[in-house]
Amino acid sequence: MEKQYDMTEMQAYFSSWSSPEKTVAGIDRVIARMADWFTQLDDPATNVYFLQENINFLQALRYSIEETKPL
């Protein structure tokens, strides 16, 4: 069974700023840019946990936006 949520607050965001699809695409671009930036560091292994933690957060946010259906 698919969960349904009250999207009142999010609808205002999506109406004013960006559609869910564009928001997800933007999150994908941020993930790619972060990964690229970390690989260009002198010692990327130093901050790999920081990178992974942030990418995990962004992916969870992305999946939540994709899976959320309005009431």
Predicted model as a PDB file, atoms N, CA, C, CB and O in Angstrom, pLDDT in the B-factor column:
MODEL        1                                                                  
ATOM      1  N   MET A   1       0.827  -1.161   0.000  1.00 54.00           N  
ATOM      2  CA  MET A   1       0.000   0.000   0.000  1.00 54.00           C  
ATOM      3  C   MET A   1       0.883   1.239   0.000  1.00 54.00           C  
ATOM      4  CB  MET A   1      -0.947  -0.010   1.195  1.00 54.00           C  
ATOM      5  O   MET A   1       1.838   1.328   0.772  1.00 54.00           O  
ATOM      6  N   GLU A   2       0.569   2.177  -0.850  1.00 65.00           N  
ATOM      7  CA  GLU A   2       1.346   3.392  -1.001  1.00 65.00           C  
ATOM      8  C   GLU A   2       0.912   4.424   0.035  1.00 65.00           C  
ATOM      9  CB  GLU A   2       1.197   3.956  -2.422  1.00 65.00           C  
ATOM     10  O   GLU A   2      -0.283   4.641   0.236  1.00 65.00           O  
ATOM     11  N   LYS A   3       1.879   5.058   0.692  1.00 67.00           N  
ATOM     12  CA  LYS A   3       1.564   6.095   1.678  1.00 67.00           C  
ATOM     13  C   LYS A   3       1.142   7.363   0.948  1.00 67.00           C  
ATOM     14  CB  LYS A   3       2.783   6.375   2.611  1.00 67.00           C  
ATOM     15  O   LYS A   3       1.645   7.668  -0.133  1.00 67.00           O  
ATOM     16  N   GLN A   4       0.216   8.096   1.552  1.00 69.00           N  
ATOM     17  CA  GLN A   4      -0.205   9.377   1.010  1.00 69.00           C  
ATOM     18  C   GLN A   4       0.019  10.449   2.068  1.00 69.00           C  
ATOM     19  CB  GLN A   4      -1.693   9.338   0.560  1.00 69.00           C  
ATOM     20  O   GLN A   4      -0.115  10.194   3.265  1.00 69.00           O  
ATOM     21  N   TYR A   5       0.360  11.645   1.613  1.00 66.00           N  
ATOM     22  CA  TYR A   5       0.713  12.721   2.515  1.00 66.00           C  
ATOM     23  C   TYR A   5      -0.056  13.981   2.156  1.00 66.00           C  
ATOM     24  CB  TYR A   5       2.216  12.982   2.480  1.00 66.00           C  
ATOM     25  O   TYR A   5      -0.491  14.159   1.018  1.00 66.00           O  
ATOM     26  N   ASP A   6      -0.216  14.850   3.143  1.00 69.00           N  
ATOM     27  CA  ASP A   6      -0.795  16.172   2.909  1.00 69.00           C  
ATOM     28  C   ASP A   6       0.291  17.025   2.256  1.00 69.00           C  
ATOM     29  CB  ASP A   6      -1.324  16.830   4.253  1.00 69.00           C  
ATOM     30  O   ASP A   6       1.320  17.305   2.870  1.00 69.00           O  
ATOM     31  N   MET A   7       0.063  17.426   1.039  1.00 68.00           N  
ATOM     32  CA  MET A   7       1.076  18.146   0.269  1.00 68.00           C  
ATOM     33  C   MET A   7       0.834  19.651   0.222  1.00 68.00           C  
ATOM     34  CB  MET A   7       1.126  17.606  -1.132  1.00 68.00           C  
ATOM     35  O   MET A   7       1.380  20.325  -0.651  1.00 68.00           O  
ATOM     36  N   THR A   8       0.040  20.192   1.128  1.00 74.00           N  
ATOM     37  CA  THR A   8      -0.311  21.605   1.085  1.00 74.00           C  
ATOM     38  C   THR A   8       0.928  22.496   1.053  1.00 74.00           C  
ATOM     39  CB  THR A   8      -1.176  21.963   2.280  1.00 74.00           C  
ATOM     40  O   THR A   8       1.037  23.375   0.198  1.00 74.00           O  
ATOM     41  N   GLU A   9       1.852  22.275   1.969  1.00 73.00           N  
ATOM     42  CA  GLU A   9       3.064  23.107   2.036  1.00 73.00           C  
ATOM     43  C   GLU A   9       3.955  22.900   0.812  1.00 73.00           C  
ATOM     44  CB  GLU A   9       3.855  22.793   3.314  1.00 73.00           C  
ATOM     45  O   GLU A   9       4.485  23.859   0.251  1.00 73.00           O  
ATOM     46  N   MET A  10       4.114  21.646   0.408  1.00 72.00           N  
ATOM     47  CA  MET A  10       4.981  21.354  -0.741  1.00 72.00           C  
ATOM     48  C   MET A  10       4.384  21.871  -2.042  1.00 72.00           C  
ATOM     49  CB  MET A  10       5.229  19.850  -0.850  1.00 72.00           C  
ATOM     50  O   MET A  10       5.121  22.298  -2.931  1.00 72.00           O  
ATOM     51  N   GLN A  11       3.067  21.840  -2.167  1.00 74.00           N  
ATOM     52  CA  GLN A  11       2.440  22.332  -3.393  1.00 74.00           C  
ATOM     53  C   GLN A  11       2.756  23.808  -3.605  1.00 74.00           C  
ATOM     54  CB  GLN A  11       0.919  22.117  -3.346  1.00 74.00           C  
ATOM     55  O   GLN A  11       2.959  24.245  -4.737  1.00 74.00           O  
ATOM     56  N   ALA A  12       2.797  24.579  -2.516  1.00 76.00           N  
ATOM     57  CA  ALA A  12       3.149  25.993  -2.638  1.00 76.00           C  
ATOM     58  C   ALA A  12       4.562  26.137  -3.191  1.00 76.00           C  
ATOM     59  CB  ALA A  12       3.030  26.705  -1.272  1.00 76.00           C  
ATOM     60  O   ALA A  12       4.814  26.976  -4.056  1.00 76.00           O  
ATOM     61  N   TYR A  13       5.477  25.321  -2.691  1.00 74.00           N  
ATOM     62  CA  TYR A  13       6.851  25.349  -3.208  1.00 74.00           C  
ATOM     63  C   TYR A  13       6.881  24.964  -4.682  1.00 74.00           C  
ATOM     64  CB  TYR A  13       7.755  24.402  -2.397  1.00 74.00           C  
ATOM     65  O   TYR A  13       7.462  25.671  -5.506  1.00 74.00           O  
ATOM     66  N   PHE A  14       6.248  23.831  -5.007  1.00 73.00           N  
ATOM     67  CA  PHE A  14       6.283  23.355  -6.383  1.00 73.00           C  
ATOM     68  C   PHE A  14       5.588  24.323  -7.329  1.00 73.00           C  
ATOM     69  CB  PHE A  14       5.640  21.984  -6.479  1.00 73.00           C  
ATOM     70  O   PHE A  14       5.998  24.452  -8.482  1.00 73.00           O  
ATOM     71  N   SER A  15       4.546  25.004  -6.868  1.00 74.00           N  
ATOM     72  CA  SER A  15       3.841  25.974  -7.704  1.00 74.00           C  
ATOM     73  C   SER A  15       4.674  27.236  -7.922  1.00 74.00           C  
ATOM     74  CB  SER A  15       2.498  26.338  -7.071  1.00 74.00           C  
ATOM     75  O   SER A  15       4.668  27.816  -9.008  1.00 74.00           O  
ATOM     76  N   SER A  16       5.388  27.652  -6.883  1.00 78.00           N  
ATOM     77  CA  SER A  16       6.133  28.910  -6.953  1.00 78.00           C  
ATOM     78  C   SER A  16       7.523  28.767  -7.552  1.00 78.00           C  
ATOM     79  CB  SER A  16       6.250  29.498  -5.587  1.00 78.00           C  
ATOM     80  O   SER A  16       7.990  29.662  -8.256  1.00 78.00           O  
ATOM     81  N   TRP A  17       8.189  27.650  -7.281  1.00 78.00           N  
ATOM     82  CA  TRP A  17       9.603  27.562  -7.629  1.00 78.00           C  
ATOM     83  C   TRP A  17       9.924  26.548  -8.711  1.00 78.00           C  
ATOM     84  CB  TRP A  17      10.383  27.236  -6.422  1.00 78.00           C  
ATOM     85  O   TRP A  17      10.565  26.878  -9.708  1.00 78.00           O  
ATOM     86  N   SER A  18       9.485  25.328  -8.518  1.00 78.00           N  
ATOM     87  CA  SER A  18       9.923  24.284  -9.442  1.00 78.00           C  
ATOM     88  C   SER A  18       9.022  23.063  -9.298  1.00 78.00           C  
ATOM     89  CB  SER A  18      11.402  23.904  -9.185  1.00 78.00           C  
ATOM     90  O   SER A  18       8.485  22.805  -8.221  1.00 78.00           O  
ATOM     91  N   SER A  19       8.862  22.325 -10.371  1.00 80.00           N  
ATOM     92  CA  SER A  19       8.070  21.097 -10.337  1.00 80.00           C  
ATOM     93  C   SER A  19       8.851  20.006  -9.606  1.00 80.00           C  
ATOM     94  CB  SER A  19       7.699  20.636 -11.775  1.00 80.00           C  
ATOM     95  O   SER A  19      10.068  20.113  -9.454  1.00 80.00           O  
ATOM     96  N   PRO A  20       8.162  18.958  -9.152  1.00 81.00           N  
ATOM     97  CA  PRO A  20       8.891  17.850  -8.510  1.00 81.00           C  
ATOM     98  C   PRO A  20       9.961  17.254  -9.422  1.00 81.00           C  
ATOM     99  CB  PRO A  20       7.915  16.757  -8.090  1.00 81.00           C  
ATOM    100  O   PRO A  20      11.047  16.902  -8.963  1.00 81.00           O  
ATOM    101  N   GLU A  21       9.650  17.142 -10.711  1.00 85.00           N  
ATOM    102  CA  GLU A  21      10.615  16.566 -11.656  1.00 85.00           C  
ATOM    103  C   GLU A  21      11.864  17.436 -11.775  1.00 85.00           C  
ATOM    104  CB  GLU A  21       9.968  16.389 -13.036  1.00 85.00           C  
ATOM    105  O   GLU A  21      12.982  16.922 -11.801  1.00 85.00           O  
ATOM    106  N   LYS A  22      11.669  18.757 -11.847  1.00 86.00           N  
ATOM    107  CA  LYS A  22      12.815  19.656 -11.947  1.00 86.00           C  
ATOM    108  C   LYS A  22      13.606  19.681 -10.639  1.00 86.00           C  
ATOM    109  CB  LYS A  22      12.352  21.072 -12.313  1.00 86.00           C  
ATOM    110  O   LYS A  22      14.832  19.794 -10.650  1.00 86.00           O  
ATOM    111  N   THR A  23      12.905  19.575  -9.527  1.00 86.00           N  
ATOM    112  CA  THR A  23      13.581  19.539  -8.229  1.00 86.00           C  
ATOM    113  C   THR A  23      14.459  18.298  -8.124  1.00 86.00           C  
ATOM    114  CB  THR A  23      12.554  19.567  -7.079  1.00 86.00           C  
ATOM    115  O   THR A  23      15.601  18.382  -7.673  1.00 86.00           O  
ATOM    116  N   VAL A  24      13.933  17.150  -8.536  1.00 90.00           N  
ATOM    117  CA  VAL A  24      14.698  15.899  -8.517  1.00 90.00           C  
ATOM    118  C   VAL A  24      15.906  16.010  -9.443  1.00 90.00           C  
ATOM    119  CB  VAL A  24      13.804  14.701  -8.936  1.00 90.00           C  
ATOM    120  O   VAL A  24      17.000  15.564  -9.097  1.00 90.00           O  
ATOM    121  N   ALA A  25      15.709  16.604 -10.620  1.00 92.00           N  
ATOM    122  CA  ALA A  25      16.830  16.779 -11.553  1.00 92.00           C  
ATOM    123  C   ALA A  25      17.893  17.695 -10.946  1.00 92.00           C  
ATOM    124  CB  ALA A  25      16.332  17.357 -12.900  1.00 92.00           C  
ATOM    125  O   ALA A  25      19.088  17.465 -11.134  1.00 92.00           O  
ATOM    126  N   GLY A  26      17.468  18.726 -10.224  1.00 92.00           N  
ATOM    127  CA  GLY A  26      18.414  19.620  -9.560  1.00 92.00           C  
ATOM    128  C   GLY A  26      19.198  18.903  -8.481  1.00 92.00           C  
ATOM    129  O   GLY A  26      20.398  19.133  -8.329  1.00 92.00           O  
ATOM    130  N   ILE A  27      18.537  18.037  -7.732  1.00 93.00           N  
ATOM    131  CA  ILE A  27      19.226  17.254  -6.703  1.00 93.00           C  
ATOM    132  C   ILE A  27      20.258  16.341  -7.350  1.00 93.00           C  
ATOM    133  CB  ILE A  27      18.217  16.425  -5.873  1.00 93.00           C  
ATOM    134  O   ILE A  27      21.359  16.179  -6.823  1.00 93.00           O  
ATOM    135  N   ASP A  28      19.914  15.746  -8.481  1.00 94.00           N  
ATOM    136  CA  ASP A  28      20.878  14.906  -9.212  1.00 94.00           C  
ATOM    137  C   ASP A  28      22.109  15.707  -9.614  1.00 94.00           C  
ATOM    138  CB  ASP A  28      20.221  14.294 -10.461  1.00 94.00           C  
ATOM    139  O   ASP A  28      23.234  15.217  -9.518  1.00 94.00           O  
ATOM    140  N   ARG A  29      21.893  16.945 -10.067  1.00 95.00           N  
ATOM    141  CA  ARG A  29      23.025  17.793 -10.467  1.00 95.00           C  
ATOM    142  C   ARG A  29      23.905  18.134  -9.261  1.00 95.00           C  
ATOM    143  CB  ARG A  29      22.518  19.090 -11.138  1.00 95.00           C  
ATOM    144  O   ARG A  29      25.130  18.170  -9.372  1.00 95.00           O  
ATOM    145  N   VAL A  30      23.281  18.382  -8.121  1.00 94.00           N  
ATOM    146  CA  VAL A  30      24.047  18.688  -6.910  1.00 94.00           C  
ATOM    147  C   VAL A  30      24.886  17.481  -6.500  1.00 94.00           C  
ATOM    148  CB  VAL A  30      23.104  19.105  -5.756  1.00 94.00           C  
ATOM    149  O   VAL A  30      26.053  17.634  -6.139  1.00 94.00           O  
ATOM    150  N   ILE A  31      24.305  16.284  -6.550  1.00 93.00           N  
ATOM    151  CA  ILE A  31      25.050  15.067  -6.203  1.00 93.00           C  
ATOM    152  C   ILE A  31      26.254  14.900  -7.129  1.00 93.00           C  
ATOM    153  CB  ILE A  31      24.132  13.820  -6.286  1.00 93.00           C  
ATOM    154  O   ILE A  31      27.360  14.608  -6.673  1.00 93.00           O  
ATOM    155  N   ALA A  32      26.036  15.084  -8.417  1.00 93.00           N  
ATOM    156  CA  ALA A  32      27.135  14.932  -9.378  1.00 93.00           C  
ATOM    157  C   ALA A  32      28.219  15.981  -9.148  1.00 93.00           C  
ATOM    158  CB  ALA A  32      26.605  15.033 -10.818  1.00 93.00           C  
ATOM    159  O   ALA A  32      29.409  15.672  -9.215  1.00 93.00           O  
ATOM    160  N   ARG A  33      27.816  17.208  -8.879  1.00 92.00           N  
ATOM    161  CA  ARG A  33      28.800  18.271  -8.658  1.00 92.00           C  
ATOM    162  C   ARG A  33      29.588  18.034  -7.375  1.00 92.00           C  
ATOM    163  CB  ARG A  33      28.108  19.638  -8.603  1.00 92.00           C  
ATOM    164  O   ARG A  33      30.798  18.257  -7.340  1.00 92.00           O  
ATOM    165  N   MET A  34      28.914  17.586  -6.326  1.00 88.00           N  
ATOM    166  CA  MET A  34      29.612  17.291  -5.069  1.00 88.00           C  
ATOM    167  C   MET A  34      30.628  16.172  -5.256  1.00 88.00           C  
ATOM    168  CB  MET A  34      28.607  16.907  -3.972  1.00 88.00           C  
ATOM    169  O   MET A  34      31.760  16.270  -4.783  1.00 88.00           O  
ATOM    170  N   ALA A  35      30.225  15.110  -5.946  1.00 86.00           N  
ATOM    171  CA  ALA A  35      31.143  13.991  -6.180  1.00 86.00           C  
ATOM    172  C   ALA A  35      32.345  14.462  -6.990  1.00 86.00           C  
ATOM    173  CB  ALA A  35      30.423  12.831  -6.910  1.00 86.00           C  
ATOM    174  O   ALA A  35      33.477  14.073  -6.700  1.00 86.00           O  
ATOM    175  N   ASP A  36      32.114  15.283  -7.986  1.00 87.00           N  
ATOM    176  CA  ASP A  36      33.200  15.810  -8.814  1.00 87.00           C  
ATOM    177  C   ASP A  36      34.136  16.683  -7.985  1.00 87.00           C  
ATOM    178  CB  ASP A  36      32.635  16.612  -9.996  1.00 87.00           C  
ATOM    179  O   ASP A  36      35.357  16.582  -8.105  1.00 87.00           O  
ATOM    180  N   TRP A  37      33.566  17.529  -7.155  1.00 84.00           N  
ATOM    181  CA  TRP A  37      34.372  18.411  -6.316  1.00 84.00           C  
ATOM    182  C   TRP A  37      35.245  17.604  -5.349  1.00 84.00           C  
ATOM    183  CB  TRP A  37      33.465  19.375  -5.535  1.00 84.00           C  
ATOM    184  O   TRP A  37      36.422  17.915  -5.168  1.00 84.00           O  
ATOM    185  N   PHE A  38      34.674  16.579  -4.736  1.00 81.00           N  
ATOM    186  CA  PHE A  38      35.439  15.775  -3.784  1.00 81.00           C  
ATOM    187  C   PHE A  38      36.553  14.992  -4.468  1.00 81.00           C  
ATOM    188  CB  PHE A  38      34.516  14.819  -3.047  1.00 81.00           C  
ATOM    189  O   PHE A  38      37.605  14.778  -3.867  1.00 81.00           O  
ATOM    190  N   THR A  39      36.349  14.563  -5.698  1.00 79.00           N  
ATOM    191  CA  THR A  39      37.414  13.824  -6.388  1.00 79.00           C  
ATOM    192  C   THR A  39      38.555  14.744  -6.798  1.00 79.00           C  
ATOM    193  CB  THR A  39      36.856  13.112  -7.620  1.00 79.00           C  
ATOM    194  O   THR A  39      39.660  14.270  -7.063  1.00 79.00           O  
ATOM    195  N   GLN A  40      38.312  16.036  -6.855  1.00 81.00           N  
ATOM    196  CA  GLN A  40      39.363  16.983  -7.230  1.00 81.00           C  
ATOM    197  C   GLN A  40      40.170  17.481  -6.035  1.00 81.00           C  
ATOM    198  CB  GLN A  40      38.754  18.159  -7.949  1.00 81.00           C  
ATOM    199  O   GLN A  40      41.160  18.190  -6.218  1.00 81.00           O  
ATOM    200  N   LEU A  41      39.768  17.126  -4.817  1.00 75.00           N  
ATOM    201  CA  LEU A  41      40.528  17.523  -3.636  1.00 75.00           C  
ATOM    202  C   LEU A  41      41.887  16.833  -3.629  1.00 75.00           C  
ATOM    203  CB  LEU A  41      39.748  17.190  -2.348  1.00 75.00           C  
ATOM    204  O   LEU A  41      42.069  15.779  -4.238  1.00 75.00           O  
ATOM    205  N   ASP A  42      42.837  17.449  -2.928  1.00 69.00           N  
ATOM    206  CA  ASP A  42      44.171  16.853  -2.824  1.00 69.00           C  
ATOM    207  C   ASP A  42      44.112  15.492  -2.136  1.00 69.00           C  
ATOM    208  CB  ASP A  42      45.117  17.790  -2.058  1.00 69.00           C  
ATOM    209  O   ASP A  42      44.820  14.563  -2.525  1.00 69.00           O  
ATOM    210  N   ASP A  43      43.268  15.378  -1.115  1.00 70.00           N  
ATOM    211  CA  ASP A  43      43.155  14.134  -0.369  1.00 70.00           C  
ATOM    212  C   ASP A  43      41.675  13.818  -0.151  1.00 70.00           C  
ATOM    213  CB  ASP A  43      43.913  14.226   0.990  1.00 70.00           C  
ATOM    214  O   ASP A  43      41.152  14.045   0.940  1.00 70.00           O  
ATOM    215  N   PRO A  44      40.997  13.300  -1.172  1.00 63.00           N  
ATOM    216  CA  PRO A  44      39.552  13.062  -1.053  1.00 63.00           C  
ATOM    217  C   PRO A  44      39.194  12.032   0.015  1.00 63.00           C  
ATOM    218  CB  PRO A  44      39.001  12.610  -2.380  1.00 63.00           C  
ATOM    219  O   PRO A  44      38.070  12.041   0.516  1.00 63.00           O  
ATOM    220  N   ALA A  45      40.117  11.152   0.373  1.00 70.00           N  
ATOM    221  CA  ALA A  45      39.823  10.127   1.379  1.00 70.00           C  
ATOM    222  C   ALA A  45      39.564  10.744   2.747  1.00 70.00           C  
ATOM    223  CB  ALA A  45      40.975   9.128   1.470  1.00 70.00           C  
ATOM    224  O   ALA A  45      38.858  10.155   3.566  1.00 70.00           O  
ATOM    225  N   THR A  46      40.123  11.913   3.004  1.00 68.00           N  
ATOM    226  CA  THR A  46      39.940  12.580   4.288  1.00 68.00           C  
ATOM    227  C   THR A  46      38.471  12.899   4.543  1.00 68.00           C  
ATOM    228  CB  THR A  46      40.770  13.858   4.344  1.00 68.00           C  
ATOM    229  O   THR A  46      37.994  12.770   5.671  1.00 68.00           O  
ATOM    230  N   ASN A  47      37.762  13.308   3.515  1.00 71.00           N  
ATOM    231  CA  ASN A  47      36.379  13.755   3.672  1.00 71.00           C  
ATOM    232  C   ASN A  47      35.365  12.802   3.055  1.00 71.00           C  
ATOM    233  CB  ASN A  47      36.215  15.115   3.063  1.00 71.00           C  
ATOM    234  O   ASN A  47      34.225  13.199   2.816  1.00 71.00           O  
ATOM    235  N   VAL A  48      35.745  11.564   2.793  1.00 75.00           N  
ATOM    236  CA  VAL A  48      34.842  10.647   2.100  1.00 75.00           C  
ATOM    237  C   VAL A  48      33.588  10.365   2.921  1.00 75.00           C  
ATOM    238  CB  VAL A  48      35.560   9.342   1.785  1.00 75.00           C  
ATOM    239  O   VAL A  48      32.515  10.183   2.347  1.00 75.00           O  
ATOM    240  N   TYR A  49      33.694  10.323   4.244  1.00 76.00           N  
ATOM    241  CA  TYR A  49      32.510  10.072   5.064  1.00 76.00           C  
ATOM    242  C   TYR A  49      31.541  11.250   4.995  1.00 76.00           C  
ATOM    243  CB  TYR A  49      32.915   9.804   6.522  1.00 76.00           C  
ATOM    244  O   TYR A  49      30.325  11.063   4.974  1.00 76.00           O  
ATOM    245  N   PHE A  50      32.089  12.463   4.959  1.00 80.00           N  
ATOM    246  CA  PHE A  50      31.268  13.658   4.823  1.00 80.00           C  
ATOM    247  C   PHE A  50      30.523  13.632   3.492  1.00 80.00           C  
ATOM    248  CB  PHE A  50      32.133  14.929   4.934  1.00 80.00           C  
ATOM    249  O   PHE A  50      29.331  13.931   3.437  1.00 80.00           O  
ATOM    250  N   LEU A  51      31.222  13.275   2.432  1.00 84.00           N  
ATOM    251  CA  LEU A  51      30.607  13.185   1.111  1.00 84.00           C  
ATOM    252  C   LEU A  51      29.510  12.135   1.102  1.00 84.00           C  
ATOM    253  CB  LEU A  51      31.659  12.859   0.048  1.00 84.00           C  
ATOM    254  O   LEU A  51      28.410  12.400   0.617  1.00 84.00           O  
ATOM    255  N   GLN A  52      29.784  10.954   1.627  1.00 85.00           N  
ATOM    256  CA  GLN A  52      28.802   9.868   1.618  1.00 85.00           C  
ATOM    257  C   GLN A  52      27.560  10.234   2.421  1.00 85.00           C  
ATOM    258  CB  GLN A  52      29.422   8.588   2.175  1.00 85.00           C  
ATOM    259  O   GLN A  52      26.439   9.939   2.007  1.00 85.00           O  
ATOM    260  N   GLU A  53      27.758  10.867   3.551  1.00 88.00           N  
ATOM    261  CA  GLU A  53      26.636  11.276   4.395  1.00 88.00           C  
ATOM    262  C   GLU A  53      25.734  12.272   3.660  1.00 88.00           C  
ATOM    263  CB  GLU A  53      27.152  11.894   5.707  1.00 88.00           C  
ATOM    264  O   GLU A  53      24.509  12.172   3.726  1.00 88.00           O  
ATOM    265  N   ASN A  54      26.337  13.217   2.973  1.00 88.00           N  
ATOM    266  CA  ASN A  54      25.566  14.208   2.230  1.00 88.00           C  
ATOM    267  C   ASN A  54      24.868  13.600   1.026  1.00 88.00           C  
ATOM    268  CB  ASN A  54      26.463  15.338   1.784  1.00 88.00           C  
ATOM    269  O   ASN A  54      23.719  13.938   0.743  1.00 88.00           O  
ATOM    270  N   ILE A  55      25.539  12.717   0.320  1.00 91.00           N  
ATOM    271  CA  ILE A  55      24.922  12.065  -0.830  1.00 91.00           C  
ATOM    272  C   ILE A  55      23.757  11.190  -0.377  1.00 91.00           C  
ATOM    273  CB  ILE A  55      25.959  11.224  -1.599  1.00 91.00           C  
ATOM    274  O   ILE A  55      22.717  11.158  -1.035  1.00 91.00           O  
ATOM    275  N   ASN A  56      23.919  10.482   0.737  1.00 92.00           N  
ATOM    276  CA  ASN A  56      22.822   9.670   1.262  1.00 92.00           C  
ATOM    277  C   ASN A  56      21.612  10.535   1.589  1.00 92.00           C  
ATOM    278  CB  ASN A  56      23.273   8.902   2.508  1.00 92.00           C  
ATOM    279  O   ASN A  56      20.480  10.160   1.284  1.00 92.00           O  
ATOM    280  N   PHE A  57      21.845  11.695   2.213  1.00 93.00           N  
ATOM    281  CA  PHE A  57      20.751  12.605   2.530  1.00 93.00           C  
ATOM    282  C   PHE A  57      20.045  13.084   1.264  1.00 93.00           C  
ATOM    283  CB  PHE A  57      21.271  13.799   3.327  1.00 93.00           C  
ATOM    284  O   PHE A  57      18.817  13.062   1.184  1.00 93.00           O  
ATOM    285  N   LEU A  58      20.827  13.516   0.278  1.00 93.00           N  
ATOM    286  CA  LEU A  58      20.239  14.024  -0.963  1.00 93.00           C  
ATOM    287  C   LEU A  58      19.475  12.936  -1.716  1.00 93.00           C  
ATOM    288  CB  LEU A  58      21.328  14.607  -1.860  1.00 93.00           C  
ATOM    289  O   LEU A  58      18.420  13.211  -2.288  1.00 93.00           O  
ATOM    290  N   GLN A  59      19.987  11.714  -1.725  1.00 93.00           N  
ATOM    291  CA  GLN A  59      19.281  10.618  -2.381  1.00 93.00           C  
ATOM    292  C   GLN A  59      17.979  10.301  -1.660  1.00 93.00           C  
ATOM    293  CB  GLN A  59      20.166   9.373  -2.442  1.00 93.00           C  
ATOM    294  O   GLN A  59      16.965  10.041  -2.307  1.00 93.00           O  
ATOM    295  N   ALA A  60      17.989  10.317  -0.332  1.00 92.00           N  
ATOM    296  CA  ALA A  60      16.760  10.076   0.427  1.00 92.00           C  
ATOM    297  C   ALA A  60      15.733  11.164   0.135  1.00 92.00           C  
ATOM    298  CB  ALA A  60      17.056  10.013   1.941  1.00 92.00           C  
ATOM    299  O   ALA A  60      14.547  10.877  -0.023  1.00 92.00           O  
ATOM    300  N   LEU A  61      16.186  12.406   0.063  1.00 89.00           N  
ATOM    301  CA  LEU A  61      15.290  13.512  -0.269  1.00 89.00           C  
ATOM    302  C   LEU A  61      14.722  13.336  -1.675  1.00 89.00           C  
ATOM    303  CB  LEU A  61      16.029  14.860  -0.156  1.00 89.00           C  
ATOM    304  O   LEU A  61      13.527  13.530  -1.900  1.00 89.00           O  
ATOM    305  N   ARG A  62      15.578  12.970  -2.608  1.00 90.00           N  
ATOM    306  CA  ARG A  62      15.162  12.753  -3.995  1.00 90.00           C  
ATOM    307  C   ARG A  62      14.109  11.659  -4.086  1.00 90.00           C  
ATOM    308  CB  ARG A  62      16.369  12.390  -4.866  1.00 90.00           C  
ATOM    309  O   ARG A  62      13.078  11.842  -4.734  1.00 90.00           O  
ATOM    310  N   TYR A  63      14.358  10.528  -3.444  1.00 89.00           N  
ATOM    311  CA  TYR A  63      13.410   9.409  -3.488  1.00 89.00           C  
ATOM    312  C   TYR A  63      12.092   9.788  -2.812  1.00 89.00           C  
ATOM    313  CB  TYR A  63      14.015   8.163  -2.811  1.00 89.00           C  
ATOM    314  O   TYR A  63      11.022   9.385  -3.270  1.00 89.00           O  
ATOM    315  N   SER A  64      12.163  10.551  -1.738  1.00 84.00           N  
ATOM    316  CA  SER A  64      10.937  10.975  -1.047  1.00 84.00           C  
ATOM    317  C   SER A  64      10.088  11.862  -1.948  1.00 84.00           C  
ATOM    318  CB  SER A  64      11.279  11.722   0.255  1.00 84.00           C  
ATOM    319  O   SER A  64       8.866  11.722  -1.992  1.00 84.00           O  
ATOM    320  N   ILE A  65      10.734  12.770  -2.662  1.00 84.00           N  
ATOM    321  CA  ILE A  65       9.986  13.640  -3.575  1.00 84.00           C  
ATOM    322  C   ILE A  65       9.356  12.822  -4.684  1.00 84.00           C  
ATOM    323  CB  ILE A  65      10.898  14.726  -4.171  1.00 84.00           C  
ATOM    324  O   ILE A  65       8.204  13.056  -5.050  1.00 84.00           O  
ATOM    325  N   GLU A  66      10.094  11.865  -5.224  1.00 82.00           N  
ATOM    326  CA  GLU A  66       9.566  11.009  -6.296  1.00 82.00           C  
ATOM    327  C   GLU A  66       8.397  10.163  -5.843  1.00 82.00           C  
ATOM    328  CB  GLU A  66      10.652  10.110  -6.826  1.00 82.00           C  
ATOM    329  O   GLU A  66       7.438   9.981  -6.593  1.00 82.00           O  
ATOM    330  N   GLU A  67       8.459   9.645  -4.634  1.00 78.00           N  
ATOM    331  CA  GLU A  67       7.452   8.697  -4.151  1.00 78.00           C  
ATOM    332  C   GLU A  67       6.227   9.361  -3.538  1.00 78.00           C  
ATOM    333  CB  GLU A  67       8.068   7.784  -3.142  1.00 78.00           C  
ATOM    334  O   GLU A  67       5.189   8.715  -3.394  1.00 78.00           O  
ATOM    335  N   THR A  68       6.323  10.621  -3.178  1.00 69.00           N  
ATOM    336  CA  THR A  68       5.217  11.294  -2.511  1.00 69.00           C  
ATOM    337  C   THR A  68       4.103  11.585  -3.503  1.00 69.00           C  
ATOM    338  CB  THR A  68       5.694  12.592  -1.845  1.00 69.00           C  
ATOM    339  O   THR A  68       4.330  12.153  -4.572  1.00 69.00           O  
ATOM    340  N   LYS A  69       2.910  11.187  -3.131  1.00 59.00           N  
ATOM    341  CA  LYS A  69       1.719  11.432  -3.953  1.00 59.00           C  
ATOM    342  C   LYS A  69       0.768  12.335  -3.168  1.00 59.00           C  
ATOM    343  CB  LYS A  69       1.012  10.083  -4.353  1.00 59.00           C  
ATOM    344  O   LYS A  69       0.553  12.109  -1.977  1.00 59.00           O  
ATOM    345  N   PRO A  70       0.202  13.345  -3.808  1.00 54.00           N  
ATOM    346  CA  PRO A  70      -0.732  14.215  -3.091  1.00 54.00           C  
ATOM    347  C   PRO A  70      -2.010  13.477  -2.722  1.00 54.00           C  
ATOM    348  CB  PRO A  70      -1.066  15.442  -3.933  1.00 54.00           C  
ATOM    349  O   PRO A  70      -2.385  12.501  -3.371  1.00 54.00           O  
ATOM    350  N   LEU A  71      -2.682  13.956  -1.662  1.00 48.00           N  
ATOM    351  CA  LEU A  71      -3.961  13.361  -1.244  1.00 48.00           C  
ATOM    352  C   LEU A  71      -5.035  13.596  -2.297  1.00 48.00           C  
ATOM    353  CB  LEU A  71      -4.414  13.942   0.112  1.00 48.00           C  
ATOM    354  O   LEU A  71      -6.176  13.169  -2.122  1.00 48.00           O  
TER     355      LEU A  71                                                      
ENDMDL                                                                          
END                                                                             
